[in-house]
Amino acid sequence: MKFIVENCVHDDKDQSSNCVLKINSHLIKSQDQVIEFKDLTAYPPFINSHDHLVGNWYPRAGDNHPYITTDIWIEEMKQSASFKERNKVWFNDGSFNLMQGNAPLLTQLGMYKNIFSGCVVVQDHGPNQIKEYYDNFAIKVIRKYRQCHSLSMGNWWGGKTAVEEWQESKGKVPFILHLAEGTDKVAKQSFNKFDRLGLLQPNTIIIHGIALKNEEIKKCAKSGTSICCCPESNKFLIGKTIDIQACLEYNVNLILGTDSTLSGTPNLISEIKAFKKYNPNIPMKKIFTFFTSNAQKAMMIDKSFGYLNSNCKNLLLLKTKDKDPYDNLLHIDMSDIEFLMYNGTPIYGSTRFLKLFNIDHENYFFFNSKIEEKFVIGHPEKIIEKIDLILGYHKDFPYLPF
């Protein structure tokens, strides 16, 4: 089966009109079918480079923001009404075992946050879990990585020391940690310790890096270290982000993440718009790389992600609302996703697309979104039903479109 799409964005350097996309899926009903779409734009599905899937509760926590360091916020967050409400569903006994109790309800909820914003890859920052944890998701949750929470708080949620964790990575998988997340003396001095420990490496991903000085950003660029910005979370918690202009000037591999909704906005779509709002002079074509090709490089995954290939098993089709396909991303919301496919399987979109595939309808949830019927893989409505039963009342989440 082939789709002829009015606009196709292959990457930040290559876009085309009326391009032919061969749909690489074992579920196709008719291999010979050719369908033309005049009102849609094709993209590689997005990559969310920083999330905490178990933490996507709502509303935000943090009455005393902005903070001089998120170390303060973490302790305050644990006492917030929002966090205590989430704890009614799942309470972390200190093991951070995300297969335990009702934790899967929350991590699956976090998965849907990402699906409904066009993401098929997400980095779930937390202690490494067992194989079955990652197997349970309908999208790619990065499983090959090592991590530390931060240098200032250590691996309080589980794992070895930062140095031991990097050594475990052997330089072959991403090593991820929060760094310089504040404006206080500790945050400002954290890079020196980080560098001294030998953690400035090509496979390292610094989350936030708000307090990094220009010379330190330059060192990150030279070493190949990636930096992930979560603009709304950074603004909410600290009041600022890392110096984005310095990152671009020194050609840092800059990537974009959402953080959890306990500090960030509902999803990656809103973070893309926020990044542009705070950095109006940066072209959308450049910003596009932060959640596609740059993220693919940082996550050390293959190029079936982050790039749109003509023979595609991963695909995102959005309604065309702006003639510039990059600027188009500033005008879309969850309902404008017409089709999202991961590894040849339809996972979200308009039901007109689902009819083209041999699927079991029992494996999908159907709902109305504005003027059309939508489908999504799995059953998020049952997750909400279970959460409501535990709480004793209905709970809304802003990243669910039903």
N, C-alpha and C positions, 0 to 999 in steps of 0.2 A: 504493500500500500504506500502511496505517495501523497504528500500534502504539497500543494503549490500555495505559498504564503506571500502576501503582498510585500511585507518587509521582513527581512531576516538580519539579526545582529549576531554575527559569528564571534566577534570579540571587539575590543576597542578600536581595532584598525581595519576591520573588514565587515561591511554590511552590504546587503544586496536586495534587489527588488524581484518579486515574482520568482523566488528561488524554489527549487524542488528539494523536498526533504523526504528521504526514504525512511519510513517508520520501521525501526528494527525491534520487532516484538513477535513472540511466539503465539500471541493471543489474537492476532489479526484474523478477521473473518474472510476477507477477500484480498489476496496479495496483489491482484491486478487493478484494484480500485485506485483512481486518481481523483482527489478532491481539491477544489480551489477555494481559498479563503481571501476575500478582498478587504475584510475589515479587521484583520488581526496582524500582530507582529510577533515574530518568533525570537526567542532568546534561549541561551543556556539557562537551566534552572539555577537559582541563587544558592550561595554558600554562606551560612551564618557561622562566623568564626569564633563566636563566644556566647555561650548560653549556660545556664544551670537548669537543666530540664525539670528537676524536682522542685525548683524554686519559683515556678511561674504562677505564683498566687497574685491576688489583686485585692485591694489597691497597694500602691507603693508604701514602704515603711520608711520612716525617718522624719520625725516632726521638727528636728533641730538642724535641718540641712541649711546651708552647706556646711560640711565638716572639714577640719584640717587634715583628717586622714580617715579612710574607710575602716580602719581598725576600730575606731570609736563607733562608727555606724553599725558594724557587725554586732557588737554587744547590745547596742540600742535596738537594733532590728529584732533581736531575739526576744525582746520584751514588748514588741509592738502588737497591737490588736490584730493586724493582718497576719503576722507570723503565728500568733497563738491560735488563730482560726485555722490556719493551714495545719497546725499540729494536731488538731482534732481528727484530721484525715490520716496523717502519718507523723509519728514522732520519732526523730532520729535518736536511737539509743546509744549513739557514739560510734557504732560500727560503720555507719554510712553504707550499709548494704542496701542497694536500691532494688533488690529482688525481694526484700523482706516486707511483710505486712501489706499495707496499702500504697507503698512507694510506687509500684507500677502504675497505679491510677494517675499519680502526679507526673511521672516521667512521660507517660503516653499523652497526657494533656499538653505537656511541653512539646512533644512531637507535633501535635496538631497545630499548635501556635506557629510552628515553622512551615508545615504543609500549606496552611491557609495564607501564607505570604510568599509562596513560590519557591521555597527552599527544599532541596532534596538532600542536602548535606548540612550537618550541624556538628559543631564541636561542643560536647557536653563536659564542661570543666568541673572535674571532681575526681575523687579517687578512682583508679581503674577498677572496673567491674569484671565479673566472670563473662565468658563467651555468650552464654544464654541471654544476658542482659541486652547485648547489642543485636542478637538475632531476633529479638522480639519487635523490632521497629520496622515500619513500612518504608522508611527512608534510610539513608546512610548516616548513622551516628558514628563518628570517628572512633574506632576501637584501638588503633595502633598509635599510641602516644604515651608519654610519661609526663608527670606534672608535679607541681608543688603549689600550694595555695599562694604563698608569698614569703619573702625573706623576713619580714617583720613579725609575722605570726606563725611562720613555719607551716608544716603540713598538719595543721590542727584537725583537719577533717579526715586524715588517713593517708598513709604513704610514707616513704622514706625522706631523708633530708634532700634538699634541692640538689646538692652535688651528687648524691647517690642516685637520685632519680635521673639526672642528666646522664650519668654513667650507664644506667640501665638502657637509655635510649640508643647508646652506641652511635649517636649522630645520624641514625637511619630513620627515626620517627620523630614527630614534633615533640619538643619539650616546652611545656606551657606553664607560665606563672604570672600572677599579678605583680607589678613592680611600679614603684614611685606613684602610688595611688593616693595622692594628697598634696598638701602645700607646706607641711611642717618640716622640721629639720630631718627627721627620720626618712621621710619620703625623698627629700632633696639629696640625702647622702646614700640612698640605697643603691644607686647605680655603681658607685665605687666598690661597694662590697660585692655586688653582682659580677662585676668585671674581674675583681680580684679572685673570686671563686672559680673563674674559668667558664662562666655560663654564657658569655657572649659568643654564641655559636650560630652557624647557618641554619640549624634546625630549631633554634630557640624562637618562641613566640612570646613577646612581652605584651601582657594585657594592660591597657590603659597608658602607663608611662607618663602620666600627667606632669610630673615634676622634672622630667628629663630636660637638661640644658641642651643648647644647640650642638655643642661639641660632643655630647653624649649621644645625641641623635645621629650625628655624623659617624660616630664609631659603630653604631648599630647598622647603618647603611653599608659601611666598609666590610663588616663581618658577615653580612647577609642575614642578620637577625630581623625577623618580621615584627611589626608593631600593630596591635589591634586597638582600634578606637571604637568605643561605644558612646556616641556623642550625648544622647539624652541622659543616660545613666551618669556619665561624667559630670554633666552640667548640674544635674539634680543633687548628686552627692557632694561634689567638690566645688562646683561653680565654674569650672573651666575644663577644657580638654588639653591634650598634648598640643604642642605647637605644630599644627598641620602644615603650615607653609615651610617650616624647617624640614619636616619629613619629605615634602615634595622636592625641595631644593637639593637635598642630599640623596634623593632617589631611594628612600627607604621602601621596602616591600610593605606597604600600608594596606591593612585589611579592616573589614567592618564587622562588628558584632552587635548583638542586642543587649547582652546581659540578661538577667532574669527580670520579670515584671515587678519584682519587689523593689527595683531601683530604675528600671528602664521603661520604655514605651511598649505598646502591645506587640509589635513585631518588626521584622526587618524592613517592610515597606515604610513604616513610620520613621525608622532610623535613617533610611536613605534620604527621605525628605528633610529630616532634621539636619543631617550632615550638610546638605545643600543650603539650608537656611543659615547655618552658622558659617558656611564657606561659600558665599554666593559667587565668588570669582573663579571657583574651580569648575571647569566644564563637566557636565554629566558624563561625557565620554570617558573622562579620567576616573570619576567616582565609580563608574561601572566596573572598573577593574578591581576595586576593593572587595567586591562580593562575587567576583568570577575568577579571572585568571590569576590575580595576586593571591587570592585565597586558596586556589588549587595548588599553587606553588608552596605556600606556607604549610598546608595540610599534608603535603607530600603524597598526593593522590594522582591518579592518571588523568590524562587530558580528555577523557569522556566527560569529565566535570570541568566547569569553568569556561568551556568553549562549546559553540554550537557546531556540530558536525553534520554534513549532508546525509550521512547514514547514522541516524540518531536513535539511541535507546533512552536518552534523557532529553526532555523537551518541555519548554514553557511557552504557551501561547497566550498573549494578552490582547485585550481590546486596544485598537489604535485610537488614541485620543489627541495625539500631537504628531505632526508630520515628521518631526525629528524623533527617531526611535529611542534615543537616549533620554531626551527630555520627556518622552512619553511616560517614563517611570515616575515622574513627579505628579502625574495626574491620575494614577490608578489606585484602586483599593482592592480588598479581598475579592469583591464580587466581579472584578474585571479579569480575573484569571479564568480563561475559557478552557484551558487544558494543561494539566501537569502530569508528566510521565516520568517514572523512575525505573530504570533497568527494564524497560519494555512493558511495564505495568502501569495502567492509568491509575492515578491516585487522587486526583481532584479536578473538578471542572464542570462544564456543561454536559448534561446527559446526552446531547446530540453526538458527542464524541464517544461516549461509552458504548453506544449502539454499534460502533464499528469493531468492537472487540468481543471475543468469546470469553465472557466472565460469568461468575456465579453471583447473581444479584444479592444473595444472602451475605456476601462478603463486603457489601457497601451500604452506606447510609445515604438516603436521598432527602433533600430539603429544598425549600424555596428561598432564593436569594434575589431580592428586588424583582426583576421581571422574568426570571427563568429558573428552571429546576436545575439543581446542582447535585453532584455526587461526591462522596469522599470515601476512600478506602477505610474499612474497619467500622467501628461503632462508637464515635465520640459521645453520642447522645446517651449511651449506656454508662459511660464514665461519669457524666454529669448526674445521671439518675442515682448512681452509687454515692457520689459526693453529697448530693442533696439528702439522701437517706441518712448518711452519717451525721450531717450538720443539723438535720431537722428542718431545713428551709432551703429555698432555691438560691443557688449561687451563680451569678453571671460573670463571664470572663470576656474582656473586650476583644480578644483575638479569635473568638468563635463567631462565625457569621450566621449562626442559626439560633 
